[in-house]
Amino acid sequence: MIGILGAYGSIGIWATRFIQDHFSEKLRLGGRNIAKVDAEIREEFQNAEWMQVCVQDTKSLDAFMRDCDCILDCAKLSKEEAHQMDVLAEEMNIPVAHLGIVGYQNRPAKVPVFYGSGSIPGLSGLIPQFVAEEFDRVESLDFYYGGIGAFSYTAAKDYLEGIFENSNHSMVCWENSKTVPFTPSENDVSEDLGKFLSDFKAFPYFDEEAAAVTKRLNLNAARFEMCVGGKRTLETLNSARFQYKQDPEKTIESLCFASKLDCFGLAEDTFFLCILSGEKDGSLQKKKLIISGFTPSQFTGKVAGALALCLLKEKVPGGVLLLGESSLAKPLIHLLKKNEPRLKYNLQDMNLNEIEGEI
């Protein structure tokens, strides 16, 4: 049985749908306000077990987790609440995947505990590892992600929390085993990015996930950029660093509202563009992968749902990690490709000889 906390939220419901579509055993769906769940949603998941959960109450959380084989946390947990869930998970020997990164701290653990288990962060850390399997040795990486869609509360909070993490760095990239001031890539990606965002700004960054990918692939050079579009969203982000210190909740709400206004009337999408250079069979090669096809909430939920299934099927060692630090790139991306016909997946070499088309 898989337990899904926050199963009927804007992201959690997409995770729940993915799991229900590809998992034959029972689901346990939990939340703090299950009595208020719409009748249509109750009908959609009529075969699931519904349970009222108070995450501040250890006994309530214990009852929800007990007898589950895996827990997917799509709720808005505080650091303390996430840590309490992790403690119970170790006691019960149950793997856990947290959608958010609040509370993440790399450490040993008896069971796998993942944070940042959605698309960004999460899939954003797995894609470069997936493309790297096309090479014998990788040398450099240029990675871009972005989307057309409103920030969810969790995504806005995670982004703003990340601004204040000492391990996160803006305006830097990786060169010769260290971070250095950011310099633009020689790759011209304007045409690729222009297909998704006609008016955007790219924000260079180097966070813990980027650092983990760089270390895992032993890259000599790496650039990571987040692409954000929308006049109101960009204006809000320009002042968010200072406003967040004074009133976090108001700043989160402002970012969500600004992005909602900017996306009004537009078709939502999320995209990832990964360019890797390296060696294959003695020759230098460069490959490009573009993945898109879902709204931000859908993509995040579906990745989280796929991760929950992978935790049951794959032999995953214990430890508290970001999803992007894990070795689940191949099984998770293959699971999405196999079961999501709307997923647009295009892997090419940079000589434009397509080696795998859209599915």
C-alpha positions in Angstrom: 0.0 0.0 0.0 1.2 3.5 -0.8 0.3 6.3 1.5 -0.1 9.8 -0.1 -0.3 12.8 2.2 -1.9 15.9 0.6 -3.3 13.5 -2.1 -6.0 15.9 -3.3 -4.0 19.2 -3.6 -3.2 20.9 -6.8 0.0 18.8 -7.2 -0.9 15.8 -5.1 -3.9 14.9 -7.1 -1.7 14.4 -10.2 0.6 12.1 -8.3 -2.4 10.2 -7.0 -3.8 9.8 -10.5 -0.5 8.6 -11.9 -0.1 6.0 -9.1 -3.7 4.8 -9.3 -3.3 4.3 -13.1 -0.2 2.2 -12.7 -0.5 0.5 -9.3 -2.9 -2.4 -8.6 -2.7 -2.3 -4.9 -4.6 -0.1 -2.4 -3.9 3.5 -1.8 -4.2 5.4 1.5 -5.0 9.1 1.0 -4.5 11.5 3.8 -5.0 15.1 4.6 -6.1 17.5 7.3 -9.5 18.4 5.7 -10.7 15.2 4.0 -14.3 16.0 5.0 -14.2 18.9 2.6 -13.0 16.9 -0.4 -15.2 17.3 -3.4 -17.6 14.5 -4.2 -16.1 14.1 -7.7 -12.6 13.5 -6.2 -14.1 11.0 -3.7 -15.7 9.2 -6.6 -12.5 9.2 -8.7 -10.6 7.5 -5.9 -13.5 5.5 -4.5 -11.3 2.4 -4.0 -8.8 4.2 -1.8 -8.7 4.4 2.0 -9.3 7.9 3.2 -7.8 9.1 6.5 -7.8 12.3 8.4 -4.2 13.2 9.4 -2.9 15.9 11.7 0.8 16.1 11.0 1.5 17.9 14.3 0.2 14.9 16.2 2.7 12.0 16.2 0.0 9.4 16.9 -2.1 10.6 13.9 0.9 10.5 11.6 1.9 7.1 13.0 -1.5 5.7 12.2 -1.4 7.1 8.7 2.0 5.6 7.9 1.6 2.3 9.6 1.2 -0.7 7.2 2.2 1.4 4.2 5.0 0.2 1.9 5.9 3.7 0.8 4.9 7.3 1.7 4.6 10.2 -0.7 4.4 13.5 1.0 2.7 16.2 -1.1 1.6 18.3 1.8 3.0 21.7 3.0 5.1 20.4 5.9 7.4 22.5 8.1 11.0 21.4 8.7 10.0 19.9 12.1 7.0 18.0 10.6 9.1 16.6 7.8 11.8 15.5 10.3 9.2 13.8 12.5 7.9 11.9 9.4 11.5 10.8 8.6 12.0 9.5 12.2 8.8 7.4 12.0 9.8 6.2 8.5 13.1 4.8 9.9 11.3 3.2 12.9 8.8 1.5 10.5 11.3 0.8 7.7 9.2 2.7 5.1 10.8 4.8 2.3 9.6 8.4 2.0 9.5 10.9 -0.8 8.9 14.6 0.1 7.7 16.9 -2.6 9.3 19.9 -1.1 12.9 20.6 0.0 12.0 22.3 3.4 13.8 20.2 6.0 16.3 18.6 3.6 19.7 17.8 5.2 21.9 15.1 3.7 22.6 12.4 6.3 22.7 8.6 6.6 19.4 6.8 7.1 18.2 3.2 7.3 15.7 3.8 4.5 15.7 6.0 1.4 14.3 9.5 2.2 14.0 11.8 -0.8 13.4 15.6 -0.8 12.7 17.7 -3.9 10.8 14.8 -5.4 9.0 16.6 -8.2 10.1 18.0 -11.5 12.0 21.1 -10.2 14.0 20.1 -8.2 13.9 16.4 -8.9 13.6 15.5 -12.6 15.9 18.5 -13.2 18.7 16.6 -11.4 18.0 13.3 -13.1 17.9 14.4 -16.8 21.6 15.2 -17.1 22.4 11.8 -15.6 20.1 10.2 -18.1 21.7 11.9 -21.1 25.2 11.1 -19.7 24.5 7.4 -20.3 24.8 8.1 -24.0 28.6 8.9 -23.4 31.6 7.0 -22.3 32.8 10.2 -20.6 31.1 13.6 -20.1 32.9 16.9 -20.1 30.5 19.8 -20.0 26.8 20.6 -19.4 24.4 23.4 -20.2 21.0 23.0 -18.5 17.9 25.1 -18.8 14.5 24.7 -17.2 11.4 26.8 -17.1 7.7 26.9 -17.7 4.5 28.7 -18.5 2.3 28.3 -15.5 1.5 29.8 -12.1 3.7 29.0 -9.1 2.0 26.7 -6.7 2.4 27.6 -3.0 4.9 24.8 -2.5 7.0 25.7 -5.6 7.0 29.4 -4.6 8.0 28.6 -1.0 10.8 26.2 -2.1 12.1 28.8 -4.6 12.1 31.6 -2.0 13.6 29.4 0.7 16.3 28.5 -1.8 17.4 32.1 -2.1 18.5 32.1 1.5 20.3 28.8 1.5 24.0 29.4 2.0 24.8 26.5 -0.4 22.9 28.1 -3.3 24.7 30.6 -5.5 23.3 32.9 -8.1 25.3 34.2 -11.1 28.0 31.5 -10.9 28.8 28.4 -13.0 31.3 25.5 -12.7 34.7 25.6 -14.3 37.8 23.5 -13.5 36.6 22.0 -10.2 35.2 25.3 -8.7 32.5 27.8 -9.0 33.4 31.0 -10.9 31.5 34.1 -12.1 28.9 33.1 -14.7 29.8 33.4 -18.3 27.2 32.6 -21.1 27.4 29.4 -23.0 28.6 29.2 -26.6 25.5 27.1 -27.4 22.8 29.1 -29.1 19.6 28.0 -27.5 17.4 31.0 -28.4 15.4 29.0 -31.0 14.8 26.1 -28.5 13.8 28.4 -25.6 11.8 30.7 -27.9 9.4 27.8 -28.6 8.3 27.9 -25.0 8.9 31.5 -23.8 8.8 34.5 -26.1 9.6 36.9 -23.4 11.8 35.6 -20.5 14.8 36.1 -18.4 17.3 33.4 -17.6 18.7 33.3 -14.0 22.0 31.5 -13.6 22.2 29.4 -10.4 24.2 26.7 -8.8 22.2 25.0 -6.0 22.7 21.7 -4.1 21.1 19.7 -6.9 23.3 21.3 -9.5 26.4 20.7 -7.3 25.3 17.0 -6.9 24.9 16.5 -10.6 28.2 18.2 -11.4 30.0 16.0 -8.8 28.2 12.8 -9.9 29.1 13.2 -13.5 32.6 14.6 -12.8 32.0 17.6 -15.1 34.7 20.0 -16.0 32.2 22.7 -16.9 28.5 23.2 -16.0 26.0 26.0 -16.4 22.5 25.9 -15.0 19.8 28.5 -15.8 16.2 28.9 -14.8 14.1 30.7 -17.4 11.2 32.8 -16.0 8.7 34.7 -18.1 6.0 37.3 -17.4 6.4 40.9 -16.6 4.6 40.8 -13.2 6.5 37.6 -12.1 9.8 39.2 -12.9 9.0 42.4 -11.1 7.9 40.4 -8.0 11.1 38.3 -8.1 13.2 41.4 -8.3 12.0 42.5 -4.8 11.3 39.1 -3.3 14.7 38.7 -1.7 14.1 41.7 0.6 10.4 41.3 1.1 10.6 37.6 2.1 12.7 38.5 5.2 9.9 40.8 6.4 6.8 38.9 5.5 7.3 35.4 4.0 3.6 34.4 3.6 2.7 37.7 1.8 5.7 37.3 -0.5 4.7 33.7 -1.4 1.2 34.8 -2.1 2.4 37.8 -4.2 4.6 35.5 -6.4 1.8 33.0 -6.9 -0.7 35.8 -7.8 1.7 37.5 -10.2 2.5 34.3 -12.1 -1.2 33.5 -12.3 -1.9 36.8 -13.9 1.0 36.4 -16.3 -0.2 33.0 -17.4 -3.9 33.9 -17.9 -5.0 32.8 -21.3 -1.8 31.0 -22.1 -1.3 27.2 -22.6 0.7 26.0 -19.6 3.9 23.9 -20.2 7.1 23.0 -18.5 10.3 22.4 -20.4 13.8 21.1 -19.8 16.7 21.6 -22.2 19.9 19.6 -21.5 23.1 19.8 -23.6 26.0 17.5 -22.8 29.4 17.3 -24.4 31.7 14.3 -24.0 33.3 11.3 -25.6 31.8 8.2 -27.2 33.7 5.4 -28.9 36.8 7.6 -29.0 35.2 10.7 -30.7 33.9 13.9 -29.2 30.1 14.3 -29.3 27.4 16.7 -28.2 23.8 15.7 -27.5 20.7 17.7 -26.7 17.5 16.5 -24.9 14.3 18.5 -24.7 11.5 17.2 -22.4 8.1 19.0 -22.1 4.4 18.3 -22.4 2.7 19.1 -19.1 1.7 22.0 -16.9 4.1 22.6 -13.9 1.6 21.1 -11.4 1.0 18.0 -13.6 4.7 17.4 -14.3 5.6 17.7 -10.7 2.8 15.4 -9.6 3.5 12.8 -12.2 7.2 12.7 -11.4 6.4 12.3 -7.7 4.0 9.5 -8.5 6.5 7.8 -10.7 9.1 8.1 -7.9 6.8 6.4 -5.4 6.4 3.4 -7.8 10.2 3.3 -8.4 10.7 3.2 -4.6 8.7 0.0 -4.5 10.3 -1.6 -7.6 14.0 -0.6 -7.4 16.6 -1.5 -4.8 17.4 2.0 -3.4 20.0 2.4 -0.6 19.1 4.2 2.6 20.0 7.9 3.1 18.4 11.3 3.1 19.0 12.7 -0.4 17.6 15.1 -3.0 16.0 13.1 -5.8 18.5 14.7 -8.1 21.3 13.1 -6.1 19.9 9.6 -6.6 20.6 6.9 -9.2 17.0 6.6 -10.3 17.3 8.6 -13.6 16.9 5.7 -16.0 14.0 3.8 -14.3 12.0 7.0 -13.5 12.3 8.6 -16.9 11.6 5.3 -18.7 8.5 4.9 -16.5 7.3 8.4 -17.6 8.1 7.7 -21.2 6.3 4.4 -21.2 3.1 5.6 -19.5 2.6 9.2 -20.6 1.8 9.6 -24.3 1.6 13.4 -23.9 5.2 13.5 -22.8 7.4 15.2 -25.5 10.8 13.6 -25.5 13.4 14.5 -28.1 17.0 13.5 -28.0 19.3 14.6 -30.8 23.0 14.9 -31.5 24.1 18.4 -32.2 24.6 17.6 -35.8 20.8 17.4 -35.9 20.7 13.7 -36.6 17.7 12.6 -34.5 18.3 9.4 -32.6 15.0 9.2 -30.9 11.9 11.2 -31.9 8.9 12.5 -30.0 6.7 9.9 -28.3 
